[in-house]
Amino acid sequence: MLKYIWLIPILPLTGSALVGLLGLARLKSSGEKLNKKLVSAIALTSVGIAFLLSVGMVYQLFALQHKEIFSIDLFTWFHSGPLSLAGGGMAEFEVPWGFQLDALSSVMILVVTGVGFLIHVYSTGYMWDDSGYYRFFSYLNLFMFAMLTLVLANNYVVMFVGWEGVGLCSYLLIGFYFDKKSAGDAGKKAFVVNRIGDAGFILGMMLVFVHFGSLRFEEVFSKAAALPVQTGHDYLFWATLCFFIGACGKSAQIPLYVWLPDAMEGPTPVSALIHAATMVTAGVYMVCRSNALYSRAPETMMIVAIIGSLTAIFAATIGFAQTDIKRVLAYSTVSQLGYMFAALGVGAFVGGVFHLMTHAFFKALLFLGSGSVIMAMHHEQDMMKMGGLRKYLPWTFWTMFMGTIAISGIPPWAGFFSKDEILWRAWSNGHPIIWLILWLGAGMTSFYMFRLLFLTFWGKERMDDHTKHHLHESPKNVVYPLAALAVLSTIGGFIGLPGWTGISNKFEHFLEPVLRVPERAEIPAHLASQEPLFTALSVVISLFGIFMAYRFYVAKPGTADRITQKIKWLYSVVYHKYFVDELYDAAIVNRVKGLGTAFYFVDSKIVDGMVNLTAKTTRGTATVSKLFDTYIVDGLVNLVGRISMMLNRVFTSFQTGLVQRYALVAVLGIFVFVLIYYNGLVRF
């Protein structure tokens, strides 16, 4: 069965093609109504079967085969070589189109297909009235294919195909409402920013090949495992740093995070898919997959930890002041991705993957819940125009409440276990400053997330009468995925219980063959005994954040406004996201536009001016040019022709065909020759 692993990504690709062709056929048949039920059936079936295949193959690999890894090459994609390597040797550059299933890719395909399927089901309700229904599901299926290709690849080049594929699909889906300027601009912004990161990924691949002679994971990582931990700026430092630049683009880390908040311009199911199960997790996955390289480059890991922790707290502060419900969740995603990278940077690769998985559950739930709110509010996204919705949308409220508790790190919900693992590893691995930043970020997360919950579902109803009159719960195909994700957000953390419980961490043991770091020392007993204390500290800071949000927005709702008025300048800075976008526009975007304007000026004023001047000069000298052309150029040509004709007549006069004349000419020639010879004019 494992040899058919290629079916997992191929099924969504087939669904995308069929849905797209069905939509094109409808466009060509004027007046024919699109069969949306057929589109839904194709899109959902392709992803649903891919999920079932994923479950079956993961079970077969680990329960039946007892293998750590299964890899298969379907065909050789391209081959060239031999090429020179950095050490002086030669290697052939051969890239197979191959897939690999192990513990890490198993977690990823289950998350991508499982959460992705629930988002597809939700989309059938959310997008039902949209005129681009078939186009949306074609793109959505294509997104699944690209992400599954990325996580199943057995070499960096095939991974890069999926890497670029999710970038393309994000551009198409963020800009889905292409007649809306803000959506088009957001799509282009995501595309351009990610190209910067992709350049880093390509450089990283080049460095890996010239030093290891291969881009296959098994070959590269086995050679890397034999290397000692490197210090200084050696080739591993630069290769891993280039890979991390790519990860910063895909997974929205400082300074390349600016595209992700704008991604909310796409339909809400797209936001859920991008933020939870596909694109933004690609960078985290790539760094985890390359853990054999990163564990040998401690300087790069420190950079990863610093960037991740700074991103976590920086994005959290922005969430304090945002009023758009989806924008709050967008900055929440940026912050949570920072936690994942901070975990990878301190060596907690398992903790990073664990938080990736739990985050997929509660972030998909929160985005889809916000979509349910937006549907009920007739596409209003401003939380200041909501309030008191819990009695109108009970299912949406309770499911979003579960997701909010989970992301806030309250036990026993899933986010508590994964975030606590990251915080503990940061401390126990000797990074107290990283721990402090992430600990403060945990309290900030619970504050701005419960601020969202209270402004939306509690307090005075701030919507207009028309909207209030038509408030109602979302349909079943929207509510059921919310309920399923709420369950996963509640129980999903129990597979990775902390050490102080005395129960073996099954998730860590499952991933250990792929994410092992040989040099990681066991935590000393005296330090391990402190883990319950740090767990309690993480819960305390989260509860404090919830308490402050309740005090500001429920118990004393005017408190937040009074504080805002006192620090109006600071609030303005945070509300405008520290003016980072404006800074980028001034320093980069406008400079590029200015360069384009300069080139346009050169082209339109100077080049075109020279052309026009030449044309005018030509018209002014037309008479002289005509005389020169007629009497000089044509005269010389005609003179050569006339001379040629005269010579032709002279020489053709000798070619008469009469033998007697030829004999006479020969005798005359001999006579002339003898005469010249005897007169001494010629000597031999």
N, C-alpha and C positions, 0 to 999 in steps of 0.2 A: 504493500500500500504506500510506503514511504516514497517509492520511486515516482509516484504521481503527485508529488508535492507541488509541482508546477501548476496544478489545477487551482490551487488556492488563489494566486494572483490572476490567473487567466479567467476565472469565472466573472469577477467584477469587470474585467476588460471586455468580455463578451457582452455582458449586460449593458455596458456603456455604448458599445457599437450598435446593439439591437435597438436600444431606446433612441439613440441618435438617428438611425435610419428610419425608425417609425415616425419620428417627428418630421424628418425631411420629406417623407412620403405624404404626410398630412399637408405640408406646405405646398407641395406640387399639386395636390388635389384640392383646388379652391372650393371652399364651402364645406369641406369634410371636417367633422368634429373629431378632435383628438381623443382616442380611447385612453383616458387617464388610468382606468383600472388595469388595463393591460400594461401600461408603463410602470405602474406601481408593482404589479406582479413580477415583471421581469427584473426590475431593480432590486426588490426585496429578496426574490428567490436567489439571485446570483450571490448576494452577500450572505444570506442565510445558509446556503449550502457551503459557502467558503468557511463559515464559522463551524459548521458541523464537521467538515473535513479537518479543520484545524484541531478540534477536540479529539477526533479519532486518531490523527497522526501523532499528536503529543502523547496520547495514551499508549499508542503502539511503541513509540520510541522509548519511553521510560518504564512503562509497566510490563511490556512484553519483550522488547529487544534488549533492555538493560544497557543501552548505549549512552554515551555522553554526547555524541555528535553524529549526525548523518549529513553527508554532503554528496551532491550529484552534479555533474557537468552535462548539460543537455546537448551542447554543441560548442565548437570553437568559434567565438564571435569574430575575432581578428587576430592576426599573428604577424609579427615582424621581428627582425633582428638578424644577427646578434647585435646588442647594444652595449656600449662601454659602461661599466659601473664605477663607483667612486673609489673602490679599492684596487682598481686596475684590471679586474676580471671582465668577462663578457657574459651576457645573459640574453636569452630570447624573450621578447615581449609578447607573451601569449595571454589572451584574455578569453576565458570560457564564459559562456552564459550559464551560470550555475547557481544553485540554491543550497542553503544550509539550514538544518534544523538542530538546535541545541536548546539548552535551558533558557538562554536569554531570548532567542528568537521565538521560543515557545510562548513566553510571557507576552511578547509584543504582538504576535499574531492573534492570540486570544483576546487581548485588549482591543486591538484594531478592529477585528471582525465582530466581536461581541458588542462593544460600545457603538461601533459603526452601524451595526444592524438596528440597534435601538434608535439611533438618530435617523436612520432611513424610515423606520416606522413612524416616528414623530413627524417627519417631513411630509408624509402623505396627508396629514391633517393641516399642517402649517402652510404648505404651499399649494393646497388644492385649488384655490381660486386664481392662482398666478398664471398668466398667459404663457410663461416660459417653463411650464411644468416639465415637459420632456427634456428640455435643455438642462434644467437644473439636475435632474436625476442622471442624465448622461455624464455631466461633469462630476457628480457625487460618486458614481461608480468608478469613473476614471481616477478620482482621488484615491479610492480604496486600492485600486490596482497599483498605483505609484507607491503608496506607502508600504504595501505588502511586498513589492519588489525590493524596496529599500531594506526592510528588516530581514528578508529571507536571503539576500545576496550572500555569496560565499567569497566575494572579492570586492575591492574598493571601486572598481570601474562599474560593475553592475549596481552597486550601492549608489554610485553617483547618478546613474540613470534614474533610479527611483527618487533620488535627492532632487534632481532637476524636474522630475515629473510632479512632485508635490508642489514645487515652486510655480510651475505652470498652472496647475489646478487651483492653487490659491489665488493667482492672478485672475483666472476666469470666474471664480466664485465670489471673491471679494468685490469684483466689478460686475457682478451679475446684473445689477440694475444699471446697465451701461448708459441709459439716457439720463441718469442722475450724476451730475458733475462730481460731487463728493465721492461717490462710489468709484467712478472711473479714476479719479486721482488717487484714491486709497489703493486700488489694484496696481496702478503703476508704481506707487511708492513701495509697496511690498515687493514687486518684481525687481526694482532697481536696487533697493537695499540688500536684497538677498544675493544679487549678482556680486556685490562686494564680498560677502562671505564666501560665495562659491569660488572666487578667485583664490582665496586662502585654501580651500579644500583641494583644488587642483594642484597648487604648489606643494601641499602636504603629500599628495599621491606621488608626485615626481620625486620628492626627497626620499620617500619610502622605497620606491623602485630602485633608484640609483645606489642605495645602500644595502638593500636586501635582495635585489634581483627578482622580485616578484611582488604582485599585489594580491595574491590569494591569502586569505586570513590565516589558514593553517600554517603555511610556510613562513609568513612574516612573523606571526606571534611565536612560533616555535623557535625561530632564530633570535627574536627579541628576548625570550625567556632565558636564553643562555648568556645574555649580556649582564654585566654588573650595573648597579644603579649609577647613572652618570651625573656628574656635577659640572657646572659650567654650561656654556652655550654651545654644546655639541650638536650634531645633526639631529639627534632625537629631540632636543629642545626645540629646534626650529620646525621639525616635522609636526610635532604635537601642537606647537603653538599655531601653526598654519591650520591644522585641523580644528583647533578651538576657535579660530577666527570664523571658519565656516559654521561652527556650531553657534556662535554668537549671532550670526545672521538668521539661521533657521529657528533657533530657540530664543530669540529676542532678548539678548543680554546687552548691557552697556558696552559700546555706544550704539549698537545696531538694533535696539529694541523699538525704535520709533514707529515701525510699520505695524506692529501687532495691535496697539489700541485702535488704529484706524481700520483694522480688519473687520470691526463690528459693522461697517457699512454694508456688508453682505447680509443675506438672510440669516436669521438666528440659528437655524440648524447648521449652517456653514461655520458660524462662530463656534458652536459646540464641537464640531468635528475638528476644526483647526486647533482650538485651544485644549482639547481633551485627548484625542486619540490619534491624530496624524501629525501634521507638519511641525508643530512646536516641540514635539517629543523626539523629532529626528536627530537634533543636535545632541540631546542627552544620550540617546541610544548609540550614536556614533562614537562618542567619547567612552561610553561603557564598553562597547565592542572593542575599542582600541586600548583597553585597560592594560594590556601587556606592554604597550609602548609608554603609556602615561606613568605607570608604576616605576619605569626606569628614568623618568624625567621629573624629578621632584620640583625643580624651578617652575616648570609649566604647571604642575599641580597646584603650586602655591598661587600662581596667577589665576587659575581657574577658581580656587577657593575665594580669593579676594574679589574677583569680578562677580561671582555668584552671590556672595554675602552683601556686597554693595548694591547690586541690582535688587536683591530681596527687600532691603530696607528703603531704598530710594523709591521703588514703585509703590511700596506700601504707603508712604507719606502722600503720594499723589492721590491714592484712593480715598484719603480723608475728605477731599474737597469736591470730588466729582458728583454731579447730580444725574447724569445719564446712567441708567441701571446697567446697561451693557458695557459702558466704559469703565465703571467700577470693577466689573468682573474681568475686563481685559487687563487692567493694571494688576489685578489680583493674580492673573495667570503669569504675568511678567515676574511678579514677586515670588510665586511658587516655583517657577523655573529656576530662579536664583537659588532657592533652597536646594534644588536637585543638583545644580552645579557646585554649590558649596560642599555638598556631601561627596561628590566625586573628587573635589579638590583635596579634601582631608582624608581621602582613601576609603570612604564608606560607599563603595560602588553598589553594594547590595541595598543600602539605605536609599541611594538615589533612584534605583529601579523600583524599589518598594513605593517610594513617594510618587514616582511617575504613574504607577498602577492605581494607587488610591486616588490620586489627583484626577485621573481620567474619569473615575466614578463620580466624584462630587462636583467636579467642574462641568462635566457634561450635564449633570442634573441641574446645576445652578443656571447655566445658559439656557437650557430647554425650559426651565421654570420661568426665567425672565421672558422667554418668548411667549409663554402662556399668558403672562401678565400683559405683555405688549398687545397680544391679540385681543384680550378683554378690554384693554384701554384704547382700542382702535388705533394702534400703532403709535401711541404716545410712549416715550421712553424717559421722560423727565420725572424723577422720583418726587420732586416738589409738587407735582400735579397728581399725585396718587394719595395713598393713606387709607387705612381702614379696609383694605381689600380682603382680609382674611375671612370675613363672613360671606363674601361673594365668591371667593375662589378657595374653598377649603382644601381640596386636593392639592392644588398648586402651593398653598401656604405650607401645609404640613410636609410636603416633599422638599420644598426649598428650606424649610426649617431644619430638616435632617441634613441637607447638604451644607448649610451654614454652620451647624454644630461640628460637622466632620472637618471642614476646612479650618475651623477655629482650634482644633486639636483637643476637643473634650472627650474623655473616655466614656464609653468604649467604642466610639465611632472610629472609622478607618483612619482618618487624618491624624488622630492622636498617636497611633502606633508608628506610622511612618515618619511624622515630624519629630517625635520623641527619639527615634532611632538616629536621625540626623544630628539633633542637638547633643545627644550623648556621645556619638562618635566624634563630633567636633571637640568636645572637652577631653575625652579619654585619649584621643590621638594627639593631644598636645597643642590645641589651637584655641586658647581661652578667649581671645579677642573675637574670633569668628563665632564662637559660641555666644558671646555677649550680644553681638549684632543680630544673630538669628533669634536669640531669646527675646530681645526687644521687638523684633519683627513679628514674632508670634503674637505678642500682645496687641500690636498694631493691626494685625490681620483680623483678630477677633473683633476689634473695635469697628473697623470700617465695614466688615461683613454684617455685623449686627446693626450698624447704622443703616445699611441697605435694607435689611429685613424690617426694621422698625419704621423707616420712612415709607416703605411700600405697603406694609400690612397693618400697621398700628396707627393710632392717633386720629386726628381729624381728617375727614374725607375732603380732599382738595381738588377733586375732578369736577368738571362742569356737570350740569344736570342731565344733559343728553347722554353723556358717557355713563354717568351713574345709573341711569334708567336701563341701559342695555348691558350692564355687567352680568356675566354668567360664566360658569366653569367651562373649560375647554372640552372638546370632544374626546371620546375614549382613546382614539389612536394617538392623542397627545398625552393624555393622563397616564395610560398604561406604561409607556417608557419611563415616565417620571417615577412611578411607583417601583419599577424594577431597579432603576438607578439608586433610589432611596434605600432599597434593601442592600444593594452592593456597598453603598456608602456607610451603612451601619455595620455590616458583618465582614466587610472585605479586609479588615486589618487583622483578623484573628489568625491568619496564616503566618504572621510574623511577630509573635509575642516577644517582648523584651526578655533579657536574660534574668532579671530579678524575679520573674514569675516562676522560675525553676522548670519551665517547659521549654523543650527544644524548639529553636526557631526553624521551622520547616522551610520557610521561604529562603533563608540564608543557605541552608544545606542544599536546597534544590539548585540554587545559582552558583554554588561554590566552585564547581568544575570550570565554569566560564569566567567568573569574576574573582578568582583567587589572586591574592597578592602575596607571593612567597615570603617577602621580608616583613609582613605584618606580624608584629609580636603580640602575644596574648596579653590581655589587660591584667595587670597585677591584681592580686586578691584584695589588697587594701583599697585600690581604686575602684574595682568592680563593686565593692560594698557601698559606694557612693551613688550608684545608679538610681536607686529609689528616690534619693534626695533630689537629684536633677530632674527626675520625672515629675516629682511634686512641684518643683519650681516652674516647669513648663506649663503645668496645669494652672498654677496660681496666676501666672502672667496672662494666660488666656482668659481666665475668669475675671481678672481685673479689667481687661479690655471690654468684656461683655458688660460688666457693671457700669463702666464709664459711658458706654453707648446707651445703656438703659437710662442712666441719669440724665444725659444730655437730650435724648430724643423721646423719652416716654415719661419719666417721673417729672422732670422739669424741662419741657421742650424748648423753652426760650433761652436756656443756658448756652447752647451752641451759637445762637445768633448774637448774644451779648459778647461772647468771647471773640467771635469773628469780627465784630465791630472794633474791638480793642486792638486787634492785630490785623487790621484790614489789609495792610501792605503785604504781610506774610501770606494771608489767605489768598490774595490775588496772585502771588507768585506760584503757590501750590496749585491753585485752580487752573492756571495757565501752563501747568506741567513744567514749571521752572523755565519756561520759554525756550526749551531745547529745540523744538521745531523751528521757532523763529530764528534761533542762532544758526541752525543748519541752513536755513534759507538764506540768511545774510552772508554766511561764510562760504557756502558751497553752491547751493542751488542757484542763487542769483548771480554768482560769479560765472557759473557755467552758462547761464542765460546771457550774461554780458559778453562772454566769449563768442557765443553763437551770434549775438547781435553785431559784434565786431566783424565776424566773418561775412555776415550778410551785408554789412556796409561796404566791405572790400569788394564783394561780388557785385553789388548793385550800383555802387558809386564809381569805383575805380575801374574794375574790369569792364563793366558795361559802358563806362565813359570812354575808355580807350577804344572799344569797338565802335561806338558812335562817332568818335573823332576820326577814326580811320575811314568810316563810311563817308563823312563829310569831305575829308581830303580827297577821297577818290572821286566824288562828284565834282569837286572844284577843278580837278585836273583831267577831266574826261576827254577834252579835245586833244590835249597833248598826248595822252595815252593812245587815243585813236590814231593820230598821225604816226607815232612811233611804231605802233603795231602794224600799220598798213605799209609804210615805206621802208622801215628798217627790218623788222622781224620777217614779214611776209616777203619783202624784197630779197633778202638773203636766201630764203628758202627757194624762191622762184629762180634765182641766179644759179644755184647749185643744180637745180633741175635742168635748166637750159644747157649748161656745160656738159652734163651727163648725156643729154640727147645728142649734142654735137659729136662728142667722142664716139658715141654709139654708131652714128652714121659713118664715120671714118673707118672704124674697125669692121663693121658689117659689110663694107664695100669689098673687103678682101675675101669674104666668105660667100663666093658665088656658086661653088659646086663644080666649076669647070677645071678639069685636070691640066689643060694646057696653061691656064693662067697660074695655077699653083706651081707648075714646072718653071715657068718664066720667072716667077718671084724667087724660086729657089736658086736659079742660075744667077740672077741679079744679086742675090744675097752672098753667094760664093765669090762673085767678082768683087764686090765691095770689101769683103773680108780679106781677100788676097791683096787688094790694093792697099788697104790699111796696113797689112803685115809687112809688105815690102817697103813701105815708106817709113818703117820704124816706129809706127805709132803704137804697136802692140808687141810685147815680147812674152814668151812662155818660159 
